[in-house]
Amino acid sequence: MTIMRPDTPLADGPVALPDLPAGVVHLWYLGLDTLELPDGGDCLGADERQRARRLQRAVDRRRYRAAHCALRHLLAGYTGEEPAALAFHRFCPRCGPAVHGKPIWAVGSGQVALDVSLSHSEETAIVALCRPPLTVGVDVERVRAGVNWSAVLSEGANGPVRTDREGTQAWTRLEAVGKAAGTGVVDPPLLGAELPNGWASATVPDVPGVWFVRAIEAPAGFTASLAVNDRPPGSVESLRWSCEPQCPETPVRNSPDCNAPF
């Protein structure tokens, strides 16, 4: 399988990427401080540019642009569309079309046949992609120290929290489910016990259906989680578009009953 290397940046237009079959999730690991913006960020939409300008620190503005530019170029690579031609609106399962909710990507009047989730924390970003009807949510966070996790997590956590790493990991699980469902964590998802395969079931208040969430690999000092709807995916493949040494060197295929850490 092809992996985009840091010395082979995505071009200004669509670039062919690995095949993404139904029932499979692709995770792209991005190092935002080493990522070259393929088109200097010209592909970004007005809303993305405005959000970037609101950030106070120059490094945060640059990382935001890098993450969202990379997302557009990855979508372009899978769909064959131009990065700048892609647009999104948000949909909330409780409210319908809204200013909040899950981003739904489209070209013109046609919806893109991909479900996608982006998360970035400091210099690290992860993009998760899959084919509908599978729905995906991903979250990555720098491990947070000194947090009262028992108060933050309430009944949403699915196990005891003894360390800041465990607390941050539990938080990413809630965030990943909220992103997959399009509800966020205002009303936190409720997680079941972790299964032997590493996945845990989850429900979202006032939203029908069931989700599954598990920890995934993250660079040193970070934790991350992946959530999907209905059932665990057939496989999860990790790909690297940066020179972060902590991220996988080659795609990793993990079945739902794989007990390896991922």
Stockholm file with secondary structure:
# STOCKHOLM 1.0

chainA/1-262         MTIMRPDTPLADGPVALPDLPAGVVHLWYLGLDTLELPDGGDCLGADERQRARRLQRAVDRRRYRAAHCALRHLLAGYTGEEPAALAFHRFCPRCGPAVHGKPIWAVGSGQVALDVSLSHSEETAIVALCRPPLTVGVDVERVRAGVNWSAVLSEGANGPVRTDREGTQAWTRLEAVGKAAGTGVVDPPLLGAELPNGWASATVPDVPGVWFVRAIEAPAGFTASLAVNDRPPGSVESLRWSCEPQCPETPVRNSPDCNAPF
#=GR chainA/1-262 SS CCCCCTTSCCCSSCCCCCCCCTTEEEEEEEETTTCCCTTTTTTCCHHHHHHHHHCSSHHHHHHHHHHHHHHHHHHHHHHCCCGGGEEEEEEETTTEEESSSEEEEEETTEECSCEEEEEEETTEEEEEEECTTCCEEEEEEECCCSCCHHHHHGGGCSSCCCSHHHHHHHHHHHHHHHHHHTCTTSSCCEEEEECTTSCEEEEETTEEEEEEEEEECCCTTEEEEEEEESSCCSEEEEEEESCCTTSCSSCCCBCTTCCSCC
#=GC SS_cons         CCCCCTTSCCCSSCCCCCCCCTTEEEEEEEETTTCCCTTTTTTCCHHHHHHHHHCSSHHHHHHHHHHHHHHHHHHHHHHCCCGGGEEEEEEETTTEEESSSEEEEEETTEECSCEEEEEEETTEEEEEEECTTCCEEEEEEECCCSCCHHHHHGGGCSSCCCSHHHHHHHHHHHHHHHHHHTCTTSSCCEEEEECTTSCEEEEETTEEEEEEEEEECCCTTEEEEEEEESSCCSEEEEEEESCCTTSCSSCCCBCTTCCSCC
//
